[in-house]
Amino acid sequence: MRAARLMKVFVTGPIPAEGRAALAQAADCEVEQWDSDDPIPRKDLERGVAGAHGLLCRLTDHVDKKLLDAAGANLKVISTLSVGLDHLALDEIQKRGIRVGYTPDVLTDATAELAVSLLLTTCRRLPEAIEEVKNGGWTSWNPLWMCGYGLSQSTVGIVGLGRIGQAIARRLKPFGVQRFLYTGRQPRPQEAAEFQAEFVSTLQLAAESDFIVVACSLTPATRGLCNKDFFQKMKNTAVFVNISRGDVVNQEDLYQALASGQIAAAGLDVTTPEPLPTNHPLLTLKNCVILPHIGSATYKTRNTMSLLAANNLLAGLRGEPMPSELKL
């Protein structure tokens, strides 16, 4: 009789130990998990979620109407191991009264650290310099060889002054940045006060910034925001960094801007698609540094994310307040 009362939970792939342990200890749940680190094939995802009361998914899992139909009426909670929500059909989820948990805040510091690391790596041309050491290009000292751009006395533009955008500015300020600009849906004077950041239009930010960091959410308004017009406004000495979502950037326009010298360099932790094909034109450019979406990839952060995702799921299934619930 007890087995019949267990709530079915489907997990779309292995998760770090702390979250896994929380699920294993849930006596009221029967947990099924896809055991490969590779993204679960769609047919297996649809089969696995059928009849489930709870779904713990990743940002690579597209939860759309078809998947929700495959899940059926039992599905009450979706918990995503991410802060981003663009993989979830939120309108459809809301219609069905399904609760959604996500993992904000806990990855802010790790992502901000990565953003600063990527910015410094790109503006000081570190991958190029490392390659020169390896291939024998380092022959003697030359005053202009391997020169890049420094942050001192610079203007930094941040697209999206949310939690992560603020954490990035907080870390860049000690480098001697002279001026911070930001853009977004609306001014955020309280958050901007710490950095004396100025709210400007997107194109003004592009025109006046020496370094640009994109840290906004992917929405219909931000999709393709950084396009040909944006890059044409940028200085030819400017460095562009994206740690938000690949679709915020028109990658063809970015390639042209980099290849033509319209902008100096770019650093990307996110691309479209992911993973980026190894023959993609951006990978042929020396002035483009691309990372495999590792913004939150510290052991501590990923474990904390997994525990929060598990606790969100379990609280939702039990009709309790979630630690981090998206208000739909």
PEMO-V837534 format. One record per pair of residues at least 12 apart in sequence whose C-alpha atoms are under 8 Angstrom apart, sorted by the first residue. I is the first residue (numbers start at 1). J is the second residue. If there is no record, write none. Layout:
# PEMO-V837534
I&J, I&J
This chain:
# PEMO-V837534
5&28, 6&28, 6&29, 6&30, 7&28, 7&29, 7&30, 7&52, 7&53, 7&54, 7&317, 8&29, 8&30, 8&31, 8&32, 8&51, 8&52, 8&53, 8&54, 9&29, 9&30, 9&31, 9&32, 9&52, 9&53, 9&54, 9&55, 9&56, 10&31, 10&32, 10&33, 10&48, 10&49, 10&52, 10&54, 10&55, 10&56, 11&31, 11&32, 11&33, 11&34, 11&55, 11&56, 11&57, 12&33, 12&34, 12&39, 12&40, 12&45, 12&55, 12&56, 12&57, 12&58, 12&61, 13&33, 13&34, 13&35, 13&36, 13&37, 13&38, 13&39, 13&40, 13&57, 13&58, 14&33, 14&34, 14&35, 14&36, 14&37, 15&306, 16&302, 16&303, 16&306, 17&303, 17&306, 18&303, 18&304, 18&306, 18&307, 19&303, 19&304, 19&305, 19&306, 19&307, 19&308, 19&309, 19&310, 19&311, 20&306, 20&307, 20&310, 22&307, 22&310, 22&311, 23&310, 23&314, 26&314, 32&48, 39&60, 39&61, 40&61, 45&67, 46&67, 46&70, 46&71, 47&70, 49&67, 49&70, 49&71, 50&70, 50&71, 50&72, 51&71, 51&72, 51&73, 51&74, 51&75, 52&71, 52&72, 52&74, 52&75, 53&74, 53&75, 53&76, 53&77, 53&317, 54&75, 54&76, 54&77, 54&78, 54&79, 54&313, 54&317, 55&75, 55&77, 55&78, 55&79, 55&313, 56&78, 56&79, 56&80, 56&81, 56&309, 56&310, 56&313, 57&78, 57&79, 57&80, 57&81, 58&80, 58&81, 58&82, 59&80, 59&81, 59&82, 59&84, 59&85, 59&87, 60&87, 61&87, 62&87, 62&88, 63&87, 63&88, 63&89, 64&88, 64&89, 64&92, 65&89, 65&92, 68&93, 75&98, 76&97, 76&98, 76&99, 76&316, 76&317, 77&98, 77&99, 77&100, 77&101, 77&313, 77&316, 77&317, 78&98, 78&99, 78&100, 78&101, 78&313, 79&100, 79&101, 79&102, 79&309, 79&310, 79&312, 79&313, 80&100, 80&101, 80&102, 80&103, 80&309, 81&102, 81&103, 81&305, 81&306, 81&309, 82&102, 82&103, 82&104, 82&305, 83&102, 83&103, 83&104, 83&107, 84&102, 84&217, 84&218, 86&218, 86&219, 90&328, 94&328, 99&316, 99&325, 99&326, 100&325, 100&326, 100&327, 101&309, 101&312, 101&313, 101&322, 101&324, 101&325, 101&326, 102&308, 102&309, 102&312, 102&324, 102&325, 102&326, 103&305, 103&308, 103&309, 103&324, 104&324, 105&163, 106&301, 106&304, 106&305, 107&296, 107&301, 107&302, 107&305, 108&163, 108&164, 108&167, 108&296, 109&164, 109&167, 110&295, 110&296, 110&297, 110&298, 110&301, 111&164, 111&243, 111&295, 111&296, 112&164, 112&165, 112&167, 112&168, 112&171, 112&295, 113&168, 113&171, 114&294, 114&295, 114&296, 115&168, 115&213, 115&241, 115&243, 115&295, 116&168, 116&171, 116&172, 118&241, 118&267, 118&268, 118&269, 118&289, 119&239, 119&241, 119&267, 121&289, 122&239, 122&265, 122&266, 122&267, 122&287, 122&288, 122&289, 123&148, 123&149, 123&150, 123&239, 123&265, 124&146, 124&147, 124&148, 124&149, 124&150, 125&146, 125&147, 125&148, 125&287, 127&289, 128&146, 128&286, 129&146, 149&237, 151&175, 151&176, 151&177, 152&175, 152&176, 152&177, 152&178, 153&176, 153&177, 153&178, 153&179, 154&176, 154&177, 154&178, 154&179, 154&209, 154&210, 154&211, 155&177, 155&178, 155&179, 155&180, 155&181, 155&208, 155&209, 155&210, 155&211, 156&177, 156&179, 156&180, 156&181, 156&209, 156&210, 156&211, 156&212, 156&213, 157&180, 157&181, 157&182, 157&205, 157&206, 157&209, 157&210, 157&211, 157&212, 157&213, 158&180, 158&181, 158&182, 158&183, 158&212, 158&213, 158&214, 158&215, 159&182, 159&183, 159&184, 159&202, 159&212, 159&213, 159&214, 159&215, 159&216, 160&182, 160&183, 160&184, 160&214, 160&215, 160&216, 160&217, 161&182, 161&183, 161&184, 161&188, 161&191, 161&192, 161&215, 161&216, 162&215, 162&216, 164&215, 165&215, 165&216, 166&191, 166&192, 169&195, 170&195, 173&195, 179&196, 179&197, 180&195, 180&196, 180&197, 180&198, 181&197, 181&198, 181&199, 181&200, 181&205, 181&209, 182&197, 182&198, 182&199, 182&200, 182&205, 183&199, 183&200, 183&201, 183&202, 183&205, 184&202, 184&216, 187&199, 202&230, 203&230, 203&233, 206&230, 206&231, 206&233, 206&234, 206&235, 207&233, 207&234, 207&235, 208&234, 208&235, 209&234, 209&235, 209&238, 210&235, 210&237, 210&238, 210&239, 211&238, 211&239, 211&240, 211&241, 212&238, 212&239, 212&240, 212&241, 213&240, 213&241, 213&242, 213&243, 214&241, 214&242, 214&243, 214&244, 215&242, 215&243, 215&244, 216&244, 217&244, 217&245, 218&244, 218&245, 218&247, 218&248, 222&248, 223&247, 223&248, 223&249, 224&247, 224&248, 224&249, 224&250, 225&248, 225&249, 225&250, 226&248, 226&249, 226&250, 227&249, 227&250, 227&251, 227&253, 227&254, 228&250, 228&253, 228&254, 228&257, 231&253, 231&254, 231&257, 231&262, 231&263, 232&257, 232&262, 234&262, 234&263, 235&262, 235&263, 236&261, 236&262, 236&263, 236&264, 237&263, 237&264, 238&263, 238&264, 238&265, 239&263, 239&264, 239&265, 239&266, 239&267, 240&265, 240&266, 240&267, 241&266, 241&267, 241&268, 242&267, 242&268, 242&269, 242&270, 243&268, 243&269, 243&270, 243&293, 243&295, 244&269, 244&270, 245&270, 245&271, 246&270, 246&271, 246&272, 246&273, 247&271, 247&272, 251&272, 255&281, 255&282, 258&285, 258&287, 258&288, 259&285, 264&287, 265&287, 265&288, 266&287, 266&288, 266&289, 267&288, 267&289, 267&290, 267&291, 268&288, 268&289, 268&290, 268&291, 269&290, 269&291, 269&292, 269&293, 269&294, 269&295, 270&290, 270&291, 270&292, 270&293, 274&292, 275&292, 308&323, 308&324, 311&323, 312&324, 312&325
